[in-house]
């Protein structure tokens, strides 16, 4: 009964709390509290999913584990349990283009949403260009604070473009702030860490940036041929087969 009273209070059902002793022997207070909790959980998930901007993605059950030459399936399954969020562990998925890094990362991020965490997804290019476009110190600070708030920040496609020193410094600032707060970052990249100097040429902060990113991290190495190239080849072969049948 005490647990039900506390749950009613946390839901803001103050009238029920005030007269709880009068109705605690009835069955409906428990039903009402459970219905309200489920409804609020659903609305919270819908709101956080909308704000996360993950977009459409294939579910993990559709991933072809036999295609990559190198992937640790057990490691991915462990990451889907979201223990890394409470521990402040970054997740870095490294591999060539088209091997499913973003799909896997989005599934991991979605499990975080299901567990009640806030997630924010964006490409590295969009984040860095948005930060670099701020024309005042105060507006830049607001942006940086906003990027520090989500429980999980998901940066897609680090390494696909090259950036100048200012962009490197801005990424370093984002990584450092979240490092201090122990709030994880999910990163997908087609560059090994030794090649990040090519992404941020001449930037002095790259070594420290990578050091802070991988200090508390789980690195997922994937190798293989592109899923997209395979699917394109399969579509081509199917069309050729249909033409031959005609």
Protein Blocks (a to p, Z undefined) as FASTA:
>chain_A
ZZmmmmmmmnopamlmmmmmmmmmpmklmmmmmmmmmmmmmmmmmmmmmmnonopaddfk
lpcfklpmbdcfklmmmmmnommmmnopacdddddehilmmmmmmmmmmmmmmnopacdd
ddfklmmmmmmmpcbfklmmmmmmmmmmpmbdcdehihjaccdfklmmmmmmmmmmmmmn
opacddddfbdfklmmmmmghiaklmmmmmmmmmpccddddedddfklmmmmmmmmmmmm
mmmmZZ
